[in-house]
Amino acid sequence: MMKPKLILMSHGRMAEETLASTQMIVGELADAAIVSMTAEDGLSGTQAKLAAILKEAGNVPTLVLADLKGGTPCNVAMMAMGTYPQLRVVAGLNLAMAIEAAVSPVENVDELATYLTQIGQSAVTTIDLPELTDEEEFEE
């Protein structure tokens, strides 16, 4: 078994830049692809971009991380699931998910989709400054 193919999909250049940021942190990802939907692409152009990648991938299990549930990139990926039974889609793309997709040893596409959903959710959090005690204030 091998790791699923990874496709990042987004409005604009988010997918492209998320992949670039991921590679800055973890190194080159040979089997990752992007679909960046431009204003001119619309539904059909986005479908064509994804179809070209999926056709090249063949029967390889493939995971799409899409930027926004209900958005065109995510909807295009969902529609492709009917033609490509090995395709899984997770909405809510963030950098933590992309990094973890790159480094995770999980090879089963369903398990990876579930795992990355959990990673993505846990990465979204409010950061509070810890309250310093009088003692801690002077430690440096």
C-alpha positions in Angstrom: 0.0 0.0 0.0 1.2 3.5 -0.6 0.2 6.9 0.7 -2.8 8.5 -1.1 -2.2 11.2 -3.7 -2.8 14.7 -2.2 -4.6 17.4 -4.1 -5.1 20.9 -2.5 -8.0 22.9 -4.0 -9.0 26.5 -3.4 -10.3 29.7 -4.6 -7.4 31.8 -5.9 -3.9 30.9 -4.9 -4.5 29.6 -1.4 -3.8 25.9 -2.5 -0.7 26.9 -4.3 0.7 29.0 -1.4 -0.4 26.4 1.2 1.6 23.8 -0.7 4.6 26.2 -1.0 4.4 26.8 2.8 4.1 23.1 3.5 7.2 22.4 1.4 9.1 25.2 3.2 8.5 23.3 6.4 8.7 19.6 5.4 10.6 19.6 2.1 9.5 18.7 -1.4 6.3 16.8 -1.9 6.6 14.9 -5.1 3.1 13.5 -5.3 1.0 16.6 -4.3 -1.0 18.6 -6.8 -3.0 21.8 -6.7 -6.2 23.2 -8.3 -6.3 26.9 -7.9 -9.6 28.2 -9.2 -9.4 31.6 -10.9 -12.3 34.0 -11.4 -12.3 33.0 -15.0 -12.4 29.2 -14.4 -15.8 28.9 -12.9 -17.3 25.5 -12.5 -16.3 24.0 -15.8 -12.7 25.3 -15.8 -12.2 24.0 -12.2 -13.7 20.6 -13.2 -11.2 20.4 -16.2 -8.2 21.1 -13.9 -9.2 18.4 -11.4 -10.2 15.9 -14.1 -6.7 16.2 -15.7 -5.0 15.4 -12.3 -7.4 12.6 -11.5 -7.0 11.0 -14.9 -3.2 11.1 -14.6 -3.5 9.5 -11.1 -5.5 6.6 -12.4 -6.8 4.3 -9.6 -4.5 5.6 -6.9 -6.4 6.5 -3.7 -6.6 10.3 -3.7 -7.4 12.9 -1.0 -8.6 16.4 -1.8 -8.2 19.0 0.8 -10.5 21.8 -0.3 -10.7 25.3 1.2 -14.4 25.8 1.8 -17.4 23.5 2.3 -20.0 24.5 -0.3 -17.5 26.5 -2.4 -16.9 25.7 -6.0 -13.6 23.8 -5.5 -15.1 21.6 -2.9 -18.3 21.0 -4.9 -16.2 20.1 -8.0 -14.3 17.6 -5.9 -17.5 16.2 -4.4 -19.0 15.7 -7.9 -15.9 13.9 -9.0 -16.4 11.3 -6.3 -19.1 9.7 -8.4 -16.6 9.0 -11.2 -13.6 8.3 -9.0 -14.6 5.9 -6.2 -11.0 6.1 -4.7 -11.4 9.9 -4.1 -12.1 11.4 -0.7 -12.7 15.1 0.1 -12.1 17.1 3.2 -13.2 20.7 3.4 -11.5 23.4 5.6 -8.0 23.3 4.3 -5.4 24.8 6.6 -1.6 24.6 6.9 -1.7 22.1 9.8 -3.7 19.7 7.7 -1.3 20.0 4.7 1.8 19.5 6.8 0.3 16.5 8.6 -0.8 15.0 5.2 2.8 15.3 4.1 4.4 13.6 7.1 1.7 11.2 8.3 2.5 7.5 7.7 -1.2 6.7 7.3 -1.8 4.9 4.0 -5.5 4.2 4.1 -7.3 7.2 2.4 -10.4 6.9 4.7 -8.3 6.9 7.8 -6.2 9.8 6.5 -9.3 11.8 5.8 -10.6 11.3 9.3 -7.2 12.0 10.8 -6.7 15.2 8.9 -10.2 16.4 9.8 -9.2 16.1 13.5 -5.9 17.8 12.9 -7.5 20.7 11.1 -10.1 21.2 13.8 -7.5 21.1 16.6 -5.3 23.6 14.8 -8.1 26.3 15.0 -7.9 27.7 18.5 -8.0 31.0 20.4 -4.6 31.9 21.8 -4.5 33.4 25.3 -1.5 34.9 26.9 -0.7 33.0 30.1 -1.1 35.0 33.2 2.3 35.4 34.9 2.7 35.0 38.6 4.9 37.5 40.4 7.7 34.9 40.5 7.6 34.2 36.8 7.6 37.8 35.8 11.3 38.2 36.8 12.6 34.9 35.4 14.4 35.3 32.1 
